């Protein structure tokens, strides 16, 4: 590895909504400031389809084209810092396949390393960010001890669902008596009993006893997109629930990525942990 030029990538899944890329760029800049190195904002998929005029005139880059372009500049080693809460299939399945494709193209010297995802049981900072965002909504609404439905996307991967449960437990501890209860839920799931671990779904939880009054939907989503953005899938689930459940009030928390500096510090530590640098 000596003598190889290295690139640092902040990687998200990608979105067709410009806001996701703009936020990724903010986070990459903040992470770069933390590390004192350039960090490239790159998406795994989708984002390159967003019109450049929606992105300040600069097209978003997806991973494989970005790495090919970097190869022309002499970069052959990449450290990827994932903007993922847990070990998504995008990281453990799709990404290695794309790296293999590049090797098969004849890029034998390519090296790709992936740092750990955002959440683990020994680090409460994601939950602390989410607790702050929930408190903001409670203060805005003037509510007293609402219920909290902590919602993630839903996943076919048990290890990712385990991250949902870790964050929900930490969030409950962070909020304490400020709220009545915190319950983990998911936006959607695959069919089949083998995916029951995603239950309850948000649409089923809203309106149940304890979640039939004032409810903050705490968003375990990093950035805006068709699911978590304004008018997205989660918002529509909340709208539908209020229509069918008289007395239900809901408000969605802001997204984790809005706390740019705090989240960048977590990402920086994931990078440092990966390269073996202990923060003093």
C-alpha positions in Angstrom: 0.0 0.0 0.0 3.0 2.3 0.3 3.1 4.9 -2.4 -0.5 4.4 -3.4 -2.7 7.5 -3.7 -5.7 7.3 -1.4 -9.2 8.7 -1.6 -11.7 9.0 1.2 -15.3 8.6 0.3 -18.4 9.4 2.3 -20.9 7.0 0.8 -24.7 7.0 1.0 -27.2 4.8 -0.8 -28.3 7.6 -3.2 -31.5 9.3 -4.0 -33.4 10.9 -6.9 -34.0 13.9 -4.7 -31.5 16.7 -4.8 -31.7 17.4 -1.1 -30.1 14.1 -0.3 -27.0 14.9 -2.4 -26.8 18.5 -1.0 -26.8 17.2 2.5 -24.2 14.5 1.7 -22.0 17.3 0.4 -22.4 19.2 3.6 -21.5 16.2 5.7 -18.5 15.4 3.5 -17.2 18.9 3.9 -17.7 18.8 7.7 -16.0 15.3 7.9 -13.2 16.7 5.8 -12.7 19.5 8.3 -12.7 17.0 11.2 -10.0 14.9 9.5 -8.0 17.6 7.8 -8.3 15.7 4.5 -10.5 15.9 1.4 -13.6 13.7 1.6 -15.6 12.9 -1.5 -19.4 12.8 -1.3 -20.4 9.8 -3.4 -23.6 7.7 -3.7 -23.9 4.0 -4.4 -26.7 4.5 -6.9 -29.4 6.9 -8.3 -28.0 10.3 -7.5 -26.3 10.9 -10.8 -29.7 11.1 -12.4 -30.5 14.3 -10.6 -30.2 17.4 -12.9 -27.0 19.4 -12.3 -29.0 22.6 -12.0 -30.7 21.3 -8.9 -27.2 20.7 -7.4 -25.5 24.0 -7.9 -24.4 23.1 -11.4 -22.4 20.0 -10.4 -23.6 16.5 -11.1 -23.6 14.0 -8.3 -21.3 11.0 -8.6 -22.1 7.4 -8.1 -19.5 5.0 -6.9 -18.2 3.1 -9.9 -17.9 6.0 -12.3 -16.3 8.0 -9.5 -13.7 5.4 -8.9 -12.9 5.0 -12.6 -12.4 8.8 -12.8 -10.1 8.7 -9.8 -8.1 5.9 -11.4 -7.2 8.3 -14.2 -5.8 10.6 -11.5 -3.7 7.8 -10.1 -5.8 6.9 -7.1 -6.0 3.2 -6.4 -6.8 2.9 -2.7 -10.1 4.0 -1.2 -11.4 4.2 2.3 -15.2 4.3 2.4 -16.9 5.9 5.4 -20.6 4.6 5.2 -23.5 7.0 5.9 -25.4 3.9 6.9 -26.7 3.1 10.4 -25.9 -0.6 10.1 -24.5 -3.3 7.9 -27.0 -2.9 5.1 -27.0 -5.3 2.2 -25.8 -2.4 0.1 -22.6 -2.5 2.0 -22.1 -6.2 2.5 -23.4 -7.6 -0.8 -23.8 -4.9 -3.5 -20.6 -3.0 -2.8 -18.3 -6.0 -2.9 -19.8 -7.1 -6.2 -19.1 -3.7 -7.8 -15.5 -3.8 -6.5 -15.1 -7.3 -8.0 -16.4 -5.9 -11.3 -13.6 -3.3 -11.3 -11.0 -5.9 -10.5 -12.3 -8.0 -13.3 -11.9 -5.0 -15.6 -8.2 -5.3 -15.0 -7.7 -2.9 -12.1 -5.6 -5.3 -10.2 -4.1 -2.7 -7.8 -7.5 -1.4 -6.6 -7.9 -1.6 -2.8 -11.2 -0.7 -1.1 -11.6 -0.6 2.6 -14.9 0.1 4.4 -15.1 1.6 7.9 -17.8 0.6 10.4 -21.3 1.8 10.1 -22.6 4.6 12.3 -24.3 2.7 15.2 -22.9 0.2 17.7 -23.9 -0.5 21.2 -21.0 1.3 22.8 -21.7 4.6 21.1 -24.8 6.5 22.0 -24.2 9.6 19.9 -26.8 8.8 17.1 -29.4 8.3 19.8 -28.4 11.6 21.4 -28.8 13.4 18.1 -32.2 11.8 17.7 -33.2 12.7 21.3 -32.3 16.3 20.6 -34.5 16.3 17.4 -37.4 14.8 19.3 -37.1 17.4 22.1 -37.2 20.2 19.4 -40.5 18.9 18.1 -42.0 18.5 21.5 -41.0 22.1 22.3 -42.4 23.4 19.0 -45.8 21.6 19.7 -45.9 22.4 23.4 -46.7 18.7 24.1 -46.3 17.0 27.4 -45.0 13.5 27.5 -46.0 12.3 24.0 -45.4 8.8 22.7 -42.4 8.3 20.4 -42.5 5.9 17.4 -38.9 5.5 16.3 -39.1 4.6 12.6 -36.5 3.1 10.3 -36.9 2.0 6.7 -37.3 -1.7 7.3 -34.8 -4.4 6.2 -34.4 -8.0 5.1 -31.2 -8.2 7.2 -31.5 -9.1 10.9 -28.3 -7.4 11.8 -29.7 -4.1 10.5 -32.9 -4.6 12.5 -30.8 -5.2 15.6 -29.4 -1.7 15.0 -33.0 -0.4 15.1 -33.5 -2.0 18.5 -30.2 -0.7 19.9 -31.0 2.9 18.9 -34.6 2.6 20.3 -33.3 1.5 23.7 -30.7 4.2 23.8 -33.3 6.8 22.7 -35.7 5.8 25.4 -32.9 6.2 28.0 -31.9 9.6 26.6 -35.5 10.9 26.6 -36.5 9.5 30.0 -39.6 11.0 31.5 -39.8 13.6 28.7 -41.9 11.1 26.8 -44.4 8.4 27.7 -42.9 5.6 25.7 -40.5 4.9 22.9 -41.3 2.1 20.5 -39.3 0.9 17.5 -41.1 0.4 14.2 -40.4 0.2 10.5 -41.8 2.0 7.4 -42.1 -1.2 5.3 -41.1 -4.8 5.2 -40.9 -7.8 2.9 -43.6 -10.4 2.8 -43.0 -13.7 4.7 -42.7 -14.8 8.3 -38.9 -14.7 8.0 -39.2 -10.9 7.9 -41.5 -10.5 10.9 -38.7 -9.0 12.9 -39.5 -5.7 11.2 -42.8 -5.5 13.0 -44.5 -3.4 14.1 -44.9 -1.3 11.0 -45.5 2.4 11.6 -48.9 2.2 9.9 -50.0 -0.5 12.4 -48.5 1.2 15.4 -50.1 4.6 14.9 -53.6 4.4 16.4 -52.8 1.6 18.8 -53.3 2.1 22.5 -50.6 4.5 23.7 -50.1 5.7 20.2 -53.5 7.2 19.7 -52.9 10.7 21.0 -49.8 12.9 20.5 -47.0 10.9 18.8 -43.6 12.1 17.7 -42.3 10.0 14.8 -38.5 9.9 15.4 -36.8 9.4 12.1 -33.9 6.9 11.9 -33.0 8.2 8.5 -29.9 10.2 7.6 -31.1 12.3 4.8 -34.1 13.4 2.8 -35.5 11.3 -0.1 -38.7 9.7 -1.3 -39.1 7.9 2.0 -38.1 10.5 4.6 -38.3 13.8 2.8 -41.2 16.3 2.7 -44.3 14.5 1.3 -42.4 11.2 1.4 -43.7 7.8 2.3 -43.4 8.2 6.1 -45.3 11.5 5.9 -48.1 9.8 3.9 -48.3 7.0 6.4 -48.8 9.6 9.1 -51.4 11.5 7.1 -53.4 8.3 6.5 -53.2 7.3 10.2 -54.6 10.7 11.3 -57.5 10.3 8.9 -58.5 7.0 10.2 -57.8 7.6 13.9 -59.7 10.4 15.5 -57.7 12.2 18.2 -54.3 11.1 16.8 -51.8 13.9 16.3 -48.4 13.2 14.7 -45.3 15.2 14.0 -42.1 13.9 12.4 -38.7 14.7 13.8 -36.1 16.2 11.6 -33.5 13.8 10.1 -30.3 12.7 11.7 -28.2 14.3 9.0 -29.5 17.8 9.9 -27.1 17.8 12.8 -24.2 18.1 10.5 -21.4 18.8 12.9 -22.4 16.2 15.5 -22.9 13.5 12.9 -19.6 14.4 11.2 -17.8 13.7 14.5 -19.3 10.2 14.6 -18.2 9.6 11.0 -14.7 10.9 11.8 -14.4 8.5 14.6 -15.5 5.6 12.4 -12.7 6.6 10.0 -10.1 6.9 12.8 -11.1 3.6 14.3 -10.7 2.0 11.0 -7.2 3.3 10.4 -6.2 2.6 14.0 -5.8 6.2 15.2 -7.0 6.7 18.8 -8.5 10.0 19.4 -6.6 11.9 22.2 
